[in-house]
Structure formats: C-alpha cells, structure tokens
Amino acid sequence: MGRDADVFIAEAYYYDKIVKNHLALATLEAHLAEIRPKRLILTHMSDDMLGRLDTLGHTAASDA
C-alpha cells in the first residue's frame, strides 16, 4: 500500500522507539526503498520527533 504514491503521509510517533500501534521513523525509513514515494510527509509526532524537526530530512506536517 502506498507504493509509488505521489504523496505518502505517515505517522512517525518516535524516531526509533517501538510503541504498540505506532510507527517509528526508523522503521518507516527501512522500507522507503520499497515504498518509493515521490513525497513523504510525516505527521502524528511525539515530542521526541518534534525535537528533531531540523534534522529529519523529510517534510513534517503542520497545523499552522
């Protein structure tokens, strides 16, 4: 699902911490070569991820 999508929106709740029913960015990045989205937008991020916004290398969704 989402393979070769023009826009792929995915949660990244934590950077690498595994939490039940949530997706970690490290897990998502491990599969990006298979998914091959043209554009990735991250959403539903914890304080852990929000503190890393300047270093992510991906677009972060914003309510602003």
PQR file of N, CA, C, O and H, with PARSE charges and radii, in Angstrom:
ATOM      1  N   MET A   1       0.831  -1.173   0.000 -0.4000 1.5000
ATOM      2  CA  MET A   1       0.000   0.000   0.000 -0.0000 2.0000
ATOM      3  C   MET A   1       0.887   1.251   0.000  0.5500 1.7000
ATOM      4  O   MET A   1       1.883   1.310   0.721 -0.5500 1.4000
ATOM      5  N   GLY A   2       0.528   2.225  -0.792 -0.4000 1.5000
ATOM      6  CA  GLY A   2       1.277   3.462  -0.861 -0.0000 2.0000
ATOM      7  C   GLY A   2       2.449   3.433  -1.822  0.5500 1.7000
ATOM      8  O   GLY A   2       3.104   4.453  -2.035 -0.5500 1.4000
ATOM      9  H   GLY A   2      -0.281   2.177  -1.378  0.4000 1.0000
ATOM     10  N   ARG A   3       2.713   2.295  -2.393 -0.4000 1.5000
ATOM     11  CA  ARG A   3       3.877   2.159  -3.272 -0.0000 2.0000
ATOM     12  C   ARG A   3       3.778   3.115  -4.459  0.5500 1.7000
ATOM     13  O   ARG A   3       2.755   3.171  -5.141 -0.5500 1.4000
ATOM     14  H   ARG A   3       2.181   1.466  -2.220  0.4000 1.0000
ATOM     15  N   ASP A   4       4.844   3.857  -4.692 -0.4000 1.5000
ATOM     16  CA  ASP A   4       4.954   4.822  -5.793 -0.0000 2.0000
ATOM     17  C   ASP A   4       3.943   5.966  -5.700  0.5500 1.7000
ATOM     18  O   ASP A   4       3.625   6.589  -6.713 -0.5500 1.4000
ATOM     19  H   ASP A   4       5.675   3.812  -4.138  0.4000 1.0000
ATOM     20  N   ALA A   5       3.444   6.242  -4.519 -0.4000 1.5000
ATOM     21  CA  ALA A   5       2.462   7.312  -4.332 -0.0000 2.0000
ATOM     22  C   ALA A   5       3.090   8.671  -4.622  0.5500 1.7000
ATOM     23  O   ALA A   5       4.277   8.882  -4.376 -0.5500 1.4000
ATOM     24  H   ALA A   5       3.703   5.736  -3.696  0.4000 1.0000
ATOM     25  N   ASP A   6       2.284   9.585  -5.146 -0.4000 1.5000
ATOM     26  CA  ASP A   6       2.754  10.960  -5.341 -0.0000 2.0000
ATOM     27  C   ASP A   6       3.032  11.601  -3.989  0.5500 1.7000
ATOM     28  O   ASP A   6       4.049  12.272  -3.811 -0.5500 1.4000
ATOM     29  H   ASP A   6       1.320   9.413  -5.347  0.4000 1.0000
ATOM     30  N   VAL A   7       2.124  11.392  -3.033 -0.4000 1.5000
ATOM     31  CA  VAL A   7       2.277  11.902  -1.665 -0.0000 2.0000
ATOM     32  C   VAL A   7       1.959  10.761  -0.711  0.5500 1.7000
ATOM     33  O   VAL A   7       0.890  10.155  -0.794 -0.5500 1.4000
ATOM     34  H   VAL A   7       1.298  10.847  -3.178  0.4000 1.0000
ATOM     35  N   PHE A   8       2.873  10.473   0.181 -0.4000 1.5000
ATOM     36  CA  PHE A   8       2.681   9.425   1.183 -0.0000 2.0000
ATOM     37  C   PHE A   8       2.735  10.097   2.548  0.5500 1.7000
ATOM     38  O   PHE A   8       3.773  10.626   2.944 -0.5500 1.4000
ATOM     39  H   PHE A   8       3.741  10.965   0.249  0.4000 1.0000
ATOM     40  N   ILE A   9       1.619  10.075   3.263 -0.4000 1.5000
ATOM     41  CA  ILE A   9       1.535  10.679   4.584 -0.0000 2.0000
ATOM     42  C   ILE A   9       1.567   9.557   5.611  0.5500 1.7000
ATOM     43  O   ILE A   9       0.754   8.633   5.573 -0.5500 1.4000
ATOM     44  H   ILE A   9       0.775   9.645   2.941  0.4000 1.0000
ATOM     45  N   ALA A  10       2.518   9.654   6.523 -0.4000 1.5000
ATOM     46  CA  ALA A  10       2.684   8.586   7.510 -0.0000 2.0000
ATOM     47  C   ALA A  10       2.999   9.179   8.873  0.5500 1.7000
ATOM     48  O   ALA A  10       3.642  10.223   8.984 -0.5500 1.4000
ATOM     49  H   ALA A  10       3.178  10.404   6.554  0.4000 1.0000
ATOM     50  N   GLU A  11       2.539   8.501   9.894 -0.4000 1.5000
ATOM     51  CA  GLU A  11       2.905   8.933  11.234 -0.0000 2.0000
ATOM     52  C   GLU A  11       4.343   8.530  11.520  0.5500 1.7000
ATOM     53  O   GLU A  11       4.865   7.572  10.950 -0.5500 1.4000
ATOM     54  H   GLU A  11       2.017   7.653   9.804  0.4000 1.0000
ATOM     55  N   ALA A  12       4.960   9.272  12.403 -0.4000 1.5000
ATOM     56  CA  ALA A  12       6.299   8.946  12.883 -0.0000 2.0000
ATOM     57  C   ALA A  12       6.308   9.354  14.350  0.5500 1.7000
ATOM     58  O   ALA A  12       6.855  10.395  14.714 -0.5500 1.4000
ATOM     59  H   ALA A  12       4.535  10.050  12.866  0.4000 1.0000
ATOM     60  N   TYR A  13       5.702   8.531  15.174 -0.4000 1.5000
ATOM     61  CA  TYR A  13       5.479   8.904  16.567 -0.0000 2.0000
ATOM     62  C   TYR A  13       6.788   9.093  17.330  0.5500 1.7000
ATOM     63  O   TYR A  13       6.953  10.061  18.072 -0.5500 1.4000
ATOM     64  H   TYR A  13       5.258   7.686  14.878  0.4000 1.0000
ATOM     65  N   TYR A  14       7.704   8.163  17.139 -0.4000 1.5000
ATOM     66  CA  TYR A  14       9.039   8.264  17.731 -0.0000 2.0000
ATOM     67  C   TYR A  14      10.070   8.078  16.639  0.5500 1.7000
ATOM     68  O   TYR A  14       9.750   7.637  15.536 -0.5500 1.4000
ATOM     69  H   TYR A  14       7.570   7.376  16.537  0.4000 1.0000
ATOM     70  N   TYR A  15      11.312   8.419  16.953 -0.4000 1.5000
ATOM     71  CA  TYR A  15      12.386   8.227  15.982 -0.0000 2.0000
ATOM     72  C   TYR A  15      12.708   6.743  15.828  0.5500 1.7000
ATOM     73  O   TYR A  15      12.675   6.214  14.717 -0.5500 1.4000
ATOM     74  H   TYR A  15      11.572   8.778  17.850  0.4000 1.0000
ATOM     75  N   ASP A  16      13.018   6.071  16.932 -0.4000 1.5000
ATOM     76  CA  ASP A  16      13.355   4.648  16.829 -0.0000 2.0000
ATOM     77  C   ASP A  16      12.758   3.793  17.939  0.5500 1.7000
ATOM     78  O   ASP A  16      12.991   2.585  17.978 -0.5500 1.4000
ATOM     79  H   ASP A  16      13.045   6.501  17.835  0.4000 1.0000
ATOM     80  N   LYS A  17      12.006   4.388  18.825 -0.4000 1.5000
ATOM     81  CA  LYS A  17      11.368   3.637  19.908 -0.0000 2.0000
ATOM     82  C   LYS A  17      10.118   2.943  19.367  0.5500 1.7000
ATOM     83  O   LYS A  17       9.292   3.556  18.690 -0.5500 1.4000
ATOM     84  H   LYS A  17      11.816   5.370  18.793  0.4000 1.0000
ATOM     85  N   ILE A  18       9.998   1.654  19.679 -0.4000 1.5000
ATOM     86  CA  ILE A  18       8.851   0.875  19.234 -0.0000 2.0000
ATOM     87  C   ILE A  18       7.743   0.991  20.281  0.5500 1.7000
ATOM     88  O   ILE A  18       7.933   0.642  21.447 -0.5500 1.4000
ATOM     89  H   ILE A  18      10.669   1.156  20.229  0.4000 1.0000
ATOM     90  N   VAL A  19       6.583   1.487  19.845 -0.4000 1.5000
ATOM     91  CA  VAL A  19       5.419   1.643  20.707 -0.0000 2.0000
ATOM     92  C   VAL A  19       4.246   0.972  19.998  0.5500 1.7000
ATOM     93  O   VAL A  19       4.003   1.226  18.818 -0.5500 1.4000
ATOM     94  H   VAL A  19       6.428   1.770  18.898  0.4000 1.0000
ATOM     95  N   LYS A  20       3.530   0.127  20.709 -0.4000 1.5000
ATOM     96  CA  LYS A  20       2.412  -0.611  20.125 -0.0000 2.0000
ATOM     97  C   LYS A  20       1.444   0.354  19.435  0.5500 1.7000
ATOM     98  O   LYS A  20       1.090   1.395  19.988 -0.5500 1.4000
ATOM     99  H   LYS A  20       3.727  -0.079  21.667  0.4000 1.0000
ATOM    100  N   ASN A  21       1.027  -0.005  18.232 -0.4000 1.5000
ATOM    101  CA  ASN A  21       0.058   0.741  17.420 -0.0000 2.0000
ATOM    102  C   ASN A  21       0.595   2.067  16.882  0.5500 1.7000
ATOM    103  O   ASN A  21      -0.185   2.911  16.441 -0.5500 1.4000
ATOM    104  H   ASN A  21       1.314  -0.850  17.783  0.4000 1.0000
ATOM    105  N   HIS A  22       1.905   2.261  16.910 -0.4000 1.5000
ATOM    106  CA  HIS A  22       2.513   3.469  16.357 -0.0000 2.0000
ATOM    107  C   HIS A  22       3.691   3.085  15.478  0.5500 1.7000
ATOM    108  O   HIS A  22       4.242   1.991  15.598 -0.5500 1.4000
ATOM    109  H   HIS A  22       2.539   1.576  17.268  0.4000 1.0000
ATOM    110  N   LEU A  23       4.072   4.004  14.589 -0.4000 1.5000
ATOM    111  CA  LEU A  23       5.166   3.761  13.653 -0.0000 2.0000
ATOM    112  C   LEU A  23       6.357   4.636  14.016  0.5500 1.7000
ATOM    113  O   LEU A  23       6.205   5.840  14.224 -0.5500 1.4000
ATOM    114  H   LEU A  23       3.625   4.893  14.491  0.4000 1.0000
ATOM    115  N   ALA A  24       7.516   4.049  14.092 -0.4000 1.5000
ATOM    116  CA  ALA A  24       8.755   4.785  14.337 -0.0000 2.0000
ATOM    117  C   ALA A  24       9.365   5.176  12.992  0.5500 1.7000
ATOM    118  O   ALA A  24       9.272   4.426  12.020 -0.5500 1.4000
ATOM    119  H   ALA A  24       7.639   3.071  13.923  0.4000 1.0000
ATOM    120  N   LEU A  25       9.983   6.340  12.943 -0.4000 1.5000
ATOM    121  CA  LEU A  25      10.601   6.800  11.703 -0.0000 2.0000
ATOM    122  C   LEU A  25      11.657   5.813  11.216  0.5500 1.7000
ATOM    123  O   LEU A  25      11.754   5.568  10.014 -0.5500 1.4000
ATOM    124  H   LEU A  25      10.059   6.949  13.732  0.4000 1.0000
ATOM    125  N   ALA A  26      12.433   5.253  12.101 -0.4000 1.5000
ATOM    126  CA  ALA A  26      13.468   4.291  11.699 -0.0000 2.0000
ATOM    127  C   ALA A  26      12.857   3.096  10.965  0.5500 1.7000
ATOM    128  O   ALA A  26      13.433   2.600   9.997 -0.5500 1.4000
ATOM    129  H   ALA A  26      12.354   5.452  13.078  0.4000 1.0000
ATOM    130  N   THR A  27      11.708   2.639  11.418 -0.4000 1.5000
ATOM    131  CA  THR A  27      11.011   1.524  10.755 -0.0000 2.0000
ATOM    132  C   THR A  27      10.534   1.950   9.379  0.5500 1.7000
ATOM    133  O   THR A  27      10.706   1.223   8.400 -0.5500 1.4000
ATOM    134  H   THR A  27      11.239   3.042  12.205  0.4000 1.0000
ATOM    135  N   LEU A  28       9.935   3.126   9.307 -0.4000 1.5000
ATOM    136  CA  LEU A  28       9.467   3.646   8.020 -0.0000 2.0000
ATOM    137  C   LEU A  28      10.627   3.806   7.047  0.5500 1.7000
ATOM    138  O   LEU A  28      10.530   3.384   5.895 -0.5500 1.4000
ATOM    139  H   LEU A  28       9.796   3.717  10.102  0.4000 1.0000
ATOM    140  N   GLU A  29      11.719   4.409   7.496 -0.4000 1.5000
ATOM    141  CA  GLU A  29      12.873   4.621   6.621 -0.0000 2.0000
ATOM    142  C   GLU A  29      13.457   3.306   6.121  0.5500 1.7000
ATOM    143  O   GLU A  29      13.992   3.254   5.013 -0.5500 1.4000
ATOM    144  H   GLU A  29      11.798   4.752   8.432  0.4000 1.0000
ATOM    145  N   ALA A  30      13.365   2.255   6.908 -0.4000 1.5000
ATOM    146  CA  ALA A  30      13.873   0.949   6.489 -0.0000 2.0000
ATOM    147  C   ALA A  30      13.091   0.394   5.296  0.5500 1.7000
ATOM    148  O   ALA A  30      13.568  -0.502   4.599 -0.5500 1.4000
ATOM    149  H   ALA A  30      12.930   2.298   7.808  0.4000 1.0000
ATOM    150  N   HIS A  31      11.889   0.928   5.063 -0.4000 1.5000
ATOM    151  CA  HIS A  31      11.032   0.427   3.978 -0.0000 2.0000
ATOM    152  C   HIS A  31      10.811   1.437   2.857  0.5500 1.7000
ATOM    153  O   HIS A  31      10.091   1.142   1.903 -0.5500 1.4000
ATOM    154  H   HIS A  31      11.501   1.655   5.629  0.4000 1.0000
ATOM    155  N   LEU A  32      11.406   2.606   2.948 -0.4000 1.5000
ATOM    156  CA  LEU A  32      11.186   3.638   1.926 -0.0000 2.0000
ATOM    157  C   LEU A  32      11.647   3.210   0.538  0.5500 1.7000
ATOM    158  O   LEU A  32      11.040   3.609  -0.456 -0.5500 1.4000
ATOM    159  H   LEU A  32      11.991   2.846   3.723  0.4000 1.0000
ATOM    160  N   ALA A  33      12.692   2.420   0.448 -0.4000 1.5000
ATOM    161  CA  ALA A  33      13.156   1.956  -0.862 -0.0000 2.0000
ATOM    162  C   ALA A  33      12.116   1.061  -1.536  0.5500 1.7000
ATOM    163  O   ALA A  33      12.039   1.010  -2.763 -0.5500 1.4000
ATOM    164  H   ALA A  33      13.185   2.097   1.256  0.4000 1.0000
ATOM    165  N   GLU A  34      11.323   0.363  -0.739 -0.4000 1.5000
ATOM    166  CA  GLU A  34      10.257  -0.482  -1.284 -0.0000 2.0000
ATOM    167  C   GLU A  34       9.027   0.350  -1.622  0.5500 1.7000
ATOM    168  O   GLU A  34       8.363   0.100  -2.628 -0.5500 1.4000
ATOM    169  H   GLU A  34      11.386   0.405   0.259  0.4000 1.0000
ATOM    170  N   ILE A  35       8.723   1.332  -0.792 -0.4000 1.5000
ATOM    171  CA  ILE A  35       7.522   2.156  -0.965 -0.0000 2.0000
ATOM    172  C   ILE A  35       7.709   3.165  -2.092  0.5500 1.7000
ATOM    173  O   ILE A  35       6.790   3.395  -2.879 -0.5500 1.4000
ATOM    174  H   ILE A  35       9.262   1.535   0.026  0.4000 1.0000
ATOM    175  N   ARG A  36       8.885   3.765  -2.175 -0.4000 1.5000
ATOM    176  CA  ARG A  36       9.261   4.711  -3.230 -0.0000 2.0000
ATOM    177  C   ARG A  36       8.276   5.870  -3.408  0.5500 1.7000
ATOM    178  O   ARG A  36       7.842   6.138  -4.529 -0.5500 1.4000
ATOM    179  H   ARG A  36       9.631   3.579  -1.536  0.4000 1.0000
ATOM    180  N   PRO A  37       7.921   6.553  -2.333 -0.5600 1.5000
ATOM    181  CA  PRO A  37       7.012   7.699  -2.521  0.2800 2.0000
ATOM    182  C   PRO A  37       7.747   8.856  -3.186  0.5500 1.7000
ATOM    183  O   PRO A  37       8.944   9.049  -2.973 -0.5500 1.4000
ATOM    184  N   LYS A  38       7.021   9.620  -3.989 -0.4000 1.5000
ATOM    185  CA  LYS A  38       7.622  10.808  -4.594 -0.0000 2.0000
ATOM    186  C   LYS A  38       7.809  11.892  -3.537  0.5500 1.7000
ATOM    187  O   LYS A  38       8.760  12.670  -3.596 -0.5500 1.4000
ATOM    188  H   LYS A  38       6.048   9.464  -4.162  0.4000 1.0000
ATOM    189  N   ARG A  39       6.892  11.934  -2.571 -0.4000 1.5000
ATOM    190  CA  ARG A  39       6.990  12.902  -1.477 -0.0000 2.0000
ATOM    191  C   ARG A  39       6.476  12.242  -0.201  0.5500 1.7000
ATOM    192  O   ARG A  39       5.421  11.607  -0.207 -0.5500 1.4000
ATOM    193  H   ARG A  39       6.119  11.302  -2.524  0.4000 1.0000
ATOM    194  N   LEU A  40       7.216  12.390   0.881 -0.4000 1.5000
ATOM    195  CA  LEU A  40       6.846  11.839   2.179 -0.0000 2.0000
ATOM    196  C   LEU A  40       6.542  12.988   3.136  0.5500 1.7000
ATOM    197  O   LEU A  40       7.332  13.922   3.271 -0.5500 1.4000
ATOM    198  H   LEU A  40       8.073  12.906   0.886  0.4000 1.0000
ATOM    199  N   ILE A  41       5.403  12.910   3.790 -0.4000 1.5000
ATOM    200  CA  ILE A  41       5.036  13.896   4.800 -0.0000 2.0000
ATOM    201  C   ILE A  41       4.792  13.147   6.107  0.5500 1.7000
ATOM    202  O   ILE A  41       3.993  12.212   6.163 -0.5500 1.4000
ATOM    203  H   ILE A  41       4.761  12.151   3.680  0.4000 1.0000
ATOM    204  N   LEU A  42       5.489  13.571   7.150 -0.4000 1.5000
ATOM    205  CA  LEU A  42       5.364  12.933   8.462 -0.0000 2.0000
ATOM    206  C   LEU A  42       4.339  13.680   9.307  0.5500 1.7000
ATOM    207  O   LEU A  42       4.265  14.908   9.275 -0.5500 1.4000
ATOM    208  H   LEU A  42       6.137  14.330   7.105  0.4000 1.0000
ATOM    209  N   THR A  43       3.561  12.929  10.055 -0.4000 1.5000
ATOM    210  CA  THR A  43       2.547  13.506  10.927 -0.0000 2.0000
ATOM    211  C   THR A  43       2.467  12.699  12.217  0.5500 1.7000
ATOM    212  O   THR A  43       3.144  11.681  12.362 -0.5500 1.4000
ATOM    213  H   THR A  43       3.621  11.932  10.081  0.4000 1.0000
ATOM    214  N   HIS A  44       1.643  13.152  13.145 -0.4000 1.5000
ATOM    215  CA  HIS A  44       1.394  12.475  14.423 -0.0000 2.0000
ATOM    216  C   HIS A  44       2.714  12.160  15.138  0.5500 1.7000
ATOM    217  O   HIS A  44       3.028  11.003  15.418 -0.5500 1.4000
ATOM    218  H   HIS A  44       1.093  13.979  13.027  0.4000 1.0000
ATOM    219  N   MET A  45       3.467  13.210  15.422 -0.4000 1.5000
ATOM    220  CA  MET A  45       4.790  13.059  16.018 -0.0000 2.0000
ATOM    221  C   MET A  45       4.775  13.408  17.504  0.5500 1.7000
ATOM    222  O   MET A  45       4.081  14.331  17.930 -0.5500 1.4000
ATOM    223  H   MET A  45       3.212  14.150  15.194  0.4000 1.0000
ATOM    224  N   SER A  46       5.537  12.667  18.271 -0.4000 1.5000
ATOM    225  CA  SER A  46       5.686  12.926  19.702 -0.0000 2.0000
ATOM    226  C   SER A  46       6.705  14.047  19.915  0.5500 1.7000
ATOM    227  O   SER A  46       7.311  14.532  18.959 -0.5500 1.4000
ATOM    228  H   SER A  46       6.100  11.917  17.925  0.4000 1.0000
ATOM    229  N   ASP A  47       6.887  14.449  21.153 -0.4000 1.5000
ATOM    230  CA  ASP A  47       7.900  15.463  21.470 -0.0000 2.0000
ATOM    231  C   ASP A  47       9.289  15.010  21.034  0.5500 1.7000
ATOM    232  O   ASP A  47      10.124  15.831  20.654 -0.5500 1.4000
ATOM    233  H   ASP A  47       6.396  14.056  21.929  0.4000 1.0000
ATOM    234  N   ASP A  48       9.538  13.693  21.090 -0.4000 1.5000
ATOM    235  CA  ASP A  48      10.810  13.136  20.633 -0.0000 2.0000
ATOM    236  C   ASP A  48      11.068  13.527  19.179  0.5500 1.7000
ATOM    237  O   ASP A  48      12.169  13.961  18.840 -0.5500 1.4000
ATOM    238  H   ASP A  48       8.860  13.025  21.399  0.4000 1.0000
ATOM    239  N   MET A  49      10.082  13.379  18.338 -0.4000 1.5000
ATOM    240  CA  MET A  49      10.223  13.710  16.917 -0.0000 2.0000
ATOM    241  C   MET A  49      10.199  15.210  16.686  0.5500 1.7000
ATOM    242  O   MET A  49      10.972  15.724  15.877 -0.5500 1.4000
ATOM    243  H   MET A  49       9.188  13.026  18.614  0.4000 1.0000
ATOM    244  N   LEU A  50       9.334  15.911  17.376 -0.4000 1.5000
ATOM    245  CA  LEU A  50       9.248  17.360  17.192 -0.0000 2.0000
ATOM    246  C   LEU A  50      10.567  18.041  17.534  0.5500 1.7000
ATOM    247  O   LEU A  50      10.907  19.071  16.952 -0.5500 1.4000
ATOM    248  H   LEU A  50       8.706  15.493  18.033  0.4000 1.0000
ATOM    249  N   GLY A  51      11.305  17.469  18.471 -0.4000 1.5000
ATOM    250  CA  GLY A  51      12.610  17.999  18.825 -0.0000 2.0000
ATOM    251  C   GLY A  51      13.684  17.739  17.782  0.5500 1.7000
ATOM    252  O   GLY A  51      14.784  18.284  17.873 -0.5500 1.4000
ATOM    253  H   GLY A  51      11.029  16.632  18.943  0.4000 1.0000
ATOM    254  N   ARG A  52      13.375  16.919  16.803 -0.4000 1.5000
ATOM    255  CA  ARG A  52      14.330  16.553  15.746 -0.0000 2.0000
ATOM    256  C   ARG A  52      13.974  17.155  14.380  0.5500 1.7000
ATOM    257  O   ARG A  52      14.617  16.828  13.382 -0.5500 1.4000
ATOM    258  H   ARG A  52      12.481  16.476  16.729  0.4000 1.0000
ATOM    259  N   LEU A  53      12.983  18.006  14.322 -0.4000 1.5000
ATOM    260  CA  LEU A  53      12.485  18.509  13.039 -0.0000 2.0000
ATOM    261  C   LEU A  53      13.588  19.062  12.141  0.5500 1.7000
ATOM    262  O   LEU A  53      13.544  18.874  10.925 -0.5500 1.4000
ATOM    263  H   LEU A  53      12.461  18.272  15.133  0.4000 1.0000
ATOM    264  N   ASP A  54      14.562  19.730  12.714 -0.4000 1.5000
ATOM    265  CA  ASP A  54      15.634  20.334  11.919 -0.0000 2.0000
ATOM    266  C   ASP A  54      16.589  19.317  11.323  0.5500 1.7000
ATOM    267  O   ASP A  54      17.377  19.660  10.442 -0.5500 1.4000
ATOM    268  H   ASP A  54      14.598  19.883  13.702  0.4000 1.0000
ATOM    269  N   THR A  55      16.539  18.078  11.780 -0.4000 1.5000
ATOM    270  CA  THR A  55      17.495  17.070  11.325 -0.0000 2.0000
ATOM    271  C   THR A  55      16.848  15.924  10.555  0.5500 1.7000
ATOM    272  O   THR A  55      17.545  14.988  10.164 -0.5500 1.4000
ATOM    273  H   THR A  55      15.899  17.799  12.496  0.4000 1.0000
ATOM    274  N   LEU A  56      15.560  15.967  10.330 -0.4000 1.5000
ATOM    275  CA  LEU A  56      14.839  14.822   9.778 -0.0000 2.0000
ATOM    276  C   LEU A  56      15.136  14.520   8.308  0.5500 1.7000
ATOM    277  O   LEU A  56      15.318  13.358   7.945 -0.5500 1.4000
ATOM    278  H   LEU A  56      14.994  16.728  10.648  0.4000 1.0000
ATOM    279  N   GLY A  57      15.185  15.527   7.475 -0.4000 1.5000
ATOM    280  CA  GLY A  57      15.361  15.265   6.057 -0.0000 2.0000
ATOM    281  C   GLY A  57      14.065  14.880   5.353  0.5500 1.7000
ATOM    282  O   GLY A  57      14.089  14.476   4.190 -0.5500 1.4000
ATOM    283  H   GLY A  57      15.037  16.472   7.770  0.4000 1.0000
ATOM    284  N   HIS A  58      12.945  15.000   6.040 -0.4000 1.5000
ATOM    285  CA  HIS A  58      11.622  14.738   5.477 -0.0000 2.0000
ATOM    286  C   HIS A  58      10.722  15.922   5.811  0.5500 1.7000
ATOM    287  O   HIS A  58      11.013  16.677   6.739 -0.5500 1.4000
ATOM    288  H   HIS A  58      12.926  15.329   6.984  0.4000 1.0000
ATOM    289  N   THR A  59       9.651  16.089   5.076 -0.4000 1.5000
ATOM    290  CA  THR A  59       8.691  17.148   5.351 -0.0000 2.0000
ATOM    291  C   THR A  59       7.834  16.753   6.535  0.5500 1.7000
ATOM    292  O   THR A  59       7.379  15.612   6.624 -0.5500 1.4000
ATOM    293  H   THR A  59       9.415  15.476   4.322  0.4000 1.0000
ATOM    294  N   ALA A  60       7.612  17.684   7.441 -0.4000 1.5000
ATOM    295  CA  ALA A  60       6.733  17.459   8.589 -0.0000 2.0000
ATOM    296  C   ALA A  60       5.442  18.224   8.383  0.5500 1.7000
ATOM    297  O   ALA A  60       5.458  19.395   8.005 -0.5500 1.4000
ATOM    298  H   ALA A  60       7.982  18.610   7.368  0.4000 1.0000
ATOM    299  N   ALA A  61       4.328  17.565   8.631 -0.4000 1.5000
ATOM    300  CA  ALA A  61       3.032  18.234   8.552 -0.0000 2.0000
ATOM    301  C   ALA A  61       2.954  19.272   9.663  0.5500 1.7000
ATOM    302  O   ALA A  61       3.614  19.155  10.695 -0.5500 1.4000
ATOM    303  H   ALA A  61       4.315  16.613   8.938  0.4000 1.0000
ATOM    304  N   SER A  62       2.126  20.294   9.424 -0.4000 1.5000
ATOM    305  CA  SER A  62       1.980  21.358  10.406 -0.0000 2.0000
ATOM    306  C   SER A  62       0.538  21.825  10.453  0.5500 1.7000
ATOM    307  O   SER A  62      -0.146  21.853   9.430 -0.5500 1.4000
ATOM    308  H   SER A  62       1.590  20.389   8.586  0.4000 1.0000
ATOM    309  N   ASP A  63       0.078  22.190  11.633 -0.4000 1.5000
ATOM    310  CA  ASP A  63      -1.266  22.718  11.782 -0.0000 2.0000
ATOM    311  C   ASP A  63      -1.307  24.220  11.513  0.5500 1.7000
ATOM    312  O   ASP A  63      -2.383  24.818  11.475 -0.5500 1.4000
ATOM    313  H   ASP A  63       0.634  22.167  12.464  0.4000 1.0000
ATOM    314  N   ALA A  64      -0.170  24.812  11.331 -0.4000 1.5000
ATOM    315  CA  ALA A  64      -0.101  26.267  11.150 -0.0000 2.0000
ATOM    316  C   ALA A  64      -0.548  26.691   9.768  0.5500 1.7000
ATOM    317  O   ALA A  64      -0.548  27.883   9.458 -0.5500 1.4000
ATOM    318  H   ALA A  64       0.704  24.326  11.362  0.4000 1.0000
TER
END
